[in-house]
Amino acid sequence: MPDANTLRAIAAMREAGLDVADSGDDLFFASLDHSRHSFMPAARVRARKDCDICSALKIASEFGVPICPRGSGTGCSGGCVPVRGGVVLDLSAINFIEVFPSDRMARVGAGAVTADVDARAAQFGLMYAPDPSSHKYSSIGGNISCNAGGLRAAKYGNTRENVLALTAFLPDGRRLECGRPLKKFSVGPNLRDLFIGSEGTFGVVAEAWLRLVPRPRARLAVIAFPRSDSDAFDAVEKLMLSPLTPAICEFMDADTLGCVRAKNPSAEVDAPAGAAALLLEFDGEPIQVRADAEEAERLLAGCGARAARDGAEAERFWKIRRGASQAMYLLADSKVNQDIALPLSSVKKYFEFFKKLSRETGLPSPVFGHSGDGNYHIHFMYDSAVSGARERAWNAMEAAVKKAVEMGGAVSGEHGIGFLKSKYMPFQHGADELETMRALKKMFDPKNILNPGKICFPGAVKDIPAPLTGVRLPWD
Ligand SMILES: Cc1cc2nc3c(=O)[nH]c(=O)nc-3n(C[C@H](O)[C@H](O)[C@H](O)COP(=O)(O)OP(=O)(O)OC[C@H]3O[C@@H](n4cnc5c(N)ncnc54)[C@H](O)[C@@H]3O)c2cc1C
């Protein structure tokens, strides 16, 4: 039951005319994200315009009640989960999209769905490049707050590289215009960058100006099946040493490919046993794309690289990659996973360590990821019925994340920290860095009401409960 203060804040929000829900499914679905960790809020407020964000924040601040911004809830790290209760501020209804074709920019509401932004840009021959696999559901506000990546990040960068300016509200309701919708300017520090990747802990993003690029007139997929994981890493190195820049460069290790093949024979994996897979996509003008694909075929001839003959064959290649995430459950019924980033030059060495760890712990360890930018989704699979298996998997994962950072990598390449990875923050950041982040948090949010308990900020969850099972989410 929420405390009296929280109930007073909720009553004040209703009185201010805000759209408040405080029961049933509305609250349950505001309590969790894709991680399926659930903490119940006392209410969900759906903002429909800027002034709703401002009023909700002012009231939460006046009563000192936690308030947690939420886009679509597809996050994987518990970022929008209200671990300290209070109010969830749902931004999904602020979803306008305006395209300015000659500026190659779009102005969009925080709740605009990523794929809808790209679809609108397409009407003008333009493209919004960041394409997280969740793009049919995720919101631009959520993408900005996690600095989301996607398959095309290899060529076009993460969300950060594609946000020109944004409007944010501070926890006390003040409105900040951060950056400008210009190709360039040089007028002091750009506050925009503090709101990208800070997971709704510094302010609430209300809208953003996004960079659009000319929509490529052609795309061509190339698949290769290197004989081993190690051969696949060599192949990526070869690509990186060449003048080619694939828009997409996806890797599946031998374990993952084996599962895809076993689970889905219709995927037609035409590869030797023990092979890994690389799936490239080139985009641009038709002649250039064809030339790039031929060059890739030549470079990776030893791995049997071949370009798709037509759209149907490209679709078959993609089916293999899309099957990766589900197929690995053939190895065990549960997984612990992370999305580390590595310097491209350390990848081979890192995975020697990772697979050794897998052998030592007896935990299967399928890997897939975005080889073009060094961001890998690493997994330890375990059987939930085996006592102590979950703990073993978590311990192994902790060692794996630590090693990635030691080798010059990062705890997360695109999913962010939320509350689930807070304990890894000291692996990557020294005391002075953490202190500087905390000082910034204090400056933006002195009462610590905005999304408390996330990243490295006060209110952390000490004992993380097990995630819920049996919950179906729209993107499942
Ligand atoms: C099937 C699937 C595939 C995925 N693939 C990818 C992928 O390829 N690449 C990738 O990067 N991620 C991926 N993700 C993770 C997820 O989709 C991204 O992290 C996405 O950016 C989250 O957007 P969201 O709108 O769902 O945000 P939410 O989950 O609602 O929130 C995420 C974080 O952003 C904050 N937030 C949300 N909106 C605002 C706002 N307006 N102002 C301030 N803070 C805000 C929240 O408080 C929270 O900390 C995937 C997830 C799923 C389920």
The ligand as an SDF file (V2000), in Angstrom:
LIG
                    3D

 53 58  0  0  0  0  0  0  0  0999 V2000
   13.2310   -7.9260  -28.7360 C   0  0  0  0  0  0  0  0  0  0  0  0
   14.1340   -6.8180  -28.3170 C   0  0  0  0  0  0  0  0  0  0  0  0
   15.1930   -6.4640  -29.1270 C   0  0  0  0  0  0  0  0  0  0  0  0
   16.0480   -5.4170  -28.7370 C   0  0  0  0  0  0  0  0  0  0  0  0
   17.0660   -5.0610  -29.5630 N   0  0  0  0  0  0  0  0  0  0  0  0
   17.8340   -4.0120  -29.2570 C   0  0  0  0  0  0  0  0  0  0  0  0
   18.8670   -3.5810  -30.1380 C   0  0  0  0  0  0  0  0  0  0  0  0
   19.0660   -4.1480  -31.2120 O   0  0  0  0  0  0  0  0  0  0  0  0
   19.6050   -2.5160  -29.7600 N   0  0  0  0  0  0  0  0  0  0  0  0
   19.3880   -1.8520  -28.5890 C   0  0  0  0  0  0  0  0  0  0  0  0
   20.0690   -0.8790  -28.3100 O   0  0  0  0  0  0  0  0  0  0  0  0
   18.4310   -2.2480  -27.7250 N   0  0  0  0  0  0  0  0  0  0  0  0
   17.6420   -3.2950  -28.0300 C   0  0  0  0  0  0  0  0  0  0  0  0
   16.6570   -3.6790  -27.1670 N   0  0  0  0  0  0  0  0  0  0  0  0
   16.4830   -2.9650  -25.8880 C   0  0  0  0  0  0  0  0  0  0  0  0
   15.4760   -1.8000  -25.9300 C   0  0  0  0  0  0  0  0  0  0  0  0
   14.5620   -1.9330  -26.9860 O   0  0  0  0  0  0  0  0  0  0  0  0
   16.1690   -0.4570  -26.0220 C   0  0  0  0  0  0  0  0  0  0  0  0
   16.9180   -0.2470  -24.8410 O   0  0  0  0  0  0  0  0  0  0  0  0
   15.2310    0.7350  -26.2160 C   0  0  0  0  0  0  0  0  0  0  0  0
   16.0050    1.8950  -26.3990 O   0  0  0  0  0  0  0  0  0  0  0  0
   14.2850    0.9800  -25.0550 C   0  0  0  0  0  0  0  0  0  0  0  0
   13.2800    1.8720  -25.4960 O   0  0  0  0  0  0  0  0  0  0  0  0
   11.8960    1.9580  -24.7170 P   0  0  0  0  0  0  0  0  0  0  0  0
   11.0800    3.0350  -25.3120 O   0  0  0  0  0  0  0  0  0  0  0  0
   11.2500    0.6480  -24.6560 O   0  0  0  0  0  0  0  0  0  0  0  0
   12.4040    2.4130  -23.2970 O   0  0  0  0  0  0  0  0  0  0  0  0
   11.9940    1.9050  -21.8530 P   0  0  0  0  0  0  0  0  0  0  0  0
   12.3020    0.4740  -21.6800 O   0  0  0  0  0  0  0  0  0  0  0  0
   10.6130    2.3460  -21.5640 O   0  0  0  0  0  0  0  0  0  0  0  0
   13.0010    2.7720  -20.9730 O   0  0  0  0  0  0  0  0  0  0  0  0
   14.3840    2.5930  -21.0850 C   0  0  0  0  0  0  0  0  0  0  0  0
   15.1070    3.6520  -20.2530 C   0  0  0  0  0  0  0  0  0  0  0  0
   14.8720    4.9370  -20.8000 O   0  0  0  0  0  0  0  0  0  0  0  0
   14.2330    5.7910  -19.8380 C   0  0  0  0  0  0  0  0  0  0  0  0
   13.2870    6.6020  -20.5950 N   0  0  0  0  0  0  0  0  0  0  0  0
   12.3340    6.1900  -21.4600 C   0  0  0  0  0  0  0  0  0  0  0  0
   11.7330    7.2390  -22.0330 N   0  0  0  0  0  0  0  0  0  0  0  0
   12.2990    8.3500  -21.5000 C   0  0  0  0  0  0  0  0  0  0  0  0
   12.1230    9.7350  -21.6860 C   0  0  0  0  0  0  0  0  0  0  0  0
   11.2310   10.2250  -22.5520 N   0  0  0  0  0  0  0  0  0  0  0  0
   12.8780   10.5970  -20.9630 N   0  0  0  0  0  0  0  0  0  0  0  0
   13.8080   10.1270  -20.0920 C   0  0  0  0  0  0  0  0  0  0  0  0
   14.0170    8.8260  -19.8840 N   0  0  0  0  0  0  0  0  0  0  0  0
   13.2830    7.9510  -20.5860 C   0  0  0  0  0  0  0  0  0  0  0  0
   13.6080    4.8530  -18.8230 C   0  0  0  0  0  0  0  0  0  0  0  0
   13.4840    5.4650  -17.5590 O   0  0  0  0  0  0  0  0  0  0  0  0
   14.6160    3.7300  -18.8150 C   0  0  0  0  0  0  0  0  0  0  0  0
   15.7030    4.0690  -18.0010 O   0  0  0  0  0  0  0  0  0  0  0  0
   15.8180   -4.7320  -27.5050 C   0  0  0  0  0  0  0  0  0  0  0  0
   14.7350   -5.1010  -26.6990 C   0  0  0  0  0  0  0  0  0  0  0  0
   13.9030   -6.1230  -27.1030 C   0  0  0  0  0  0  0  0  0  0  0  0
   12.7300   -6.4710  -26.2260 C   0  0  0  0  0  0  0  0  0  0  0  0
  1  2  1  0
  2  3  1  0
  2 52  2  0
  3  4  2  0
  4  5  1  0
  4 50  1  0
  5  6  2  0
  6  7  1  0
  6 13  1  0
  7  8  2  0
  7  9  1  0
  9 10  1  0
 10 11  2  0
 10 12  1  0
 12 13  2  0
 13 14  1  0
 14 15  1  0
 14 50  1  0
 15 16  1  0
 16 17  1  0
 16 18  1  0
 18 19  1  0
 18 20  1  0
 20 21  1  0
 20 22  1  0
 22 23  1  0
 23 24  1  0
 24 25  2  0
 24 26  1  0
 24 27  1  0
 27 28  1  0
 28 29  2  0
 28 30  1  0
 28 31  1  0
 31 32  1  0
 32 33  1  0
 33 34  1  0
 33 48  1  0
 34 35  1  0
 35 36  1  0
 35 46  1  0
 36 37  1  0
 36 45  1  0
 37 38  2  0
 38 39  1  0
 39 40  1  0
 39 45  2  0
 40 41  1  0
 40 42  2  0
 42 43  1  0
 43 44  2  0
 44 45  1  0
 46 47  1  0
 46 48  1  0
 48 49  1  0
 50 51  2  0
 51 52  1  0
 52 53  1  0
M  END
$$$$
